[in-house]
Amino acid sequence: MSLSSLPATVATQLASLEGTPLLFSGQFLQYAVVFFVIAIVAAVLGARGIAGVTMEIAKWLVIIFLVLAVVSIVL
């Protein structure tokens, strides 16, 4: 199947994905940083429960990021 037979939007999206592993895009690390910042702000404001939960989420997102990075490097 050639790119010319696909609709223009799909062909553009496929062309932009070329060279990027489909399994791993790096968004987990971006979300981990966001949750880490939320945890820091919550801790400063005294919301220890929210800070703990968001820090746990950030920790798991970093772990998922590392696992997917290793898998995408190996494949």
FENFENFEN-V334152 format. One record per backbone hydrogen bond with DSSP energy under -0.5 kcal/mol. CO is the residue of the C=O (numbers start at 1). NH is the residue of the N-H. E is the energy in kcal/mol with one decimal. If there is no record, write none. Layout:
# FENFENFEN-V334152
co=CO nh=NH e=E
co=CO nh=NH e=E
This chain:
# FENFENFEN-V334152
co=2 nh=5 e=-1.0
co=3 nh=6 e=-1.0
co=7 nh=11 e=-2.5
co=8 nh=12 e=-2.2
co=9 nh=13 e=-2.1
co=10 nh=14 e=-2.6
co=11 nh=15 e=-2.1
co=12 nh=16 e=-1.8
co=13 nh=17 e=-1.1
co=14 nh=18 e=-0.6
co=15 nh=18 e=-0.6
co=17 nh=20 e=-2.4
co=19 nh=21 e=-0.5
co=26 nh=29 e=-0.6
co=26 nh=30 e=-1.1
co=27 nh=31 e=-2.4
co=28 nh=32 e=-2.1
co=29 nh=33 e=-2.1
co=30 nh=34 e=-1.9
co=31 nh=35 e=-2.6
co=32 nh=36 e=-2.2
co=33 nh=37 e=-2.4
co=34 nh=38 e=-2.3
co=35 nh=39 e=-2.2
co=36 nh=40 e=-2.2
co=37 nh=41 e=-2.5
co=38 nh=42 e=-2.6
co=39 nh=43 e=-2.3
co=40 nh=44 e=-2.2
co=41 nh=45 e=-2.1
co=42 nh=46 e=-0.6
co=42 nh=47 e=-2.5
co=43 nh=46 e=-0.7
co=46 nh=48 e=-1.5
co=47 nh=51 e=-2.2
co=48 nh=52 e=-2.3
co=49 nh=53 e=-2.1
co=50 nh=54 e=-2.6
co=51 nh=55 e=-1.8
co=52 nh=56 e=-2.0
co=53 nh=57 e=-2.2
co=54 nh=58 e=-2.4
co=55 nh=59 e=-2.3
co=56 nh=60 e=-2.3
co=57 nh=61 e=-2.3
co=58 nh=62 e=-2.0
co=59 nh=63 e=-2.0
co=60 nh=64 e=-2.6
co=61 nh=65 e=-2.4
co=62 nh=66 e=-2.5
co=63 nh=67 e=-2.4
co=64 nh=68 e=-2.6
co=65 nh=69 e=-2.3
co=66 nh=70 e=-2.3
co=67 nh=71 e=-2.5
co=68 nh=72 e=-2.6
co=69 nh=73 e=-1.9
co=70 nh=74 e=-2.4
co=71 nh=75 e=-2.5
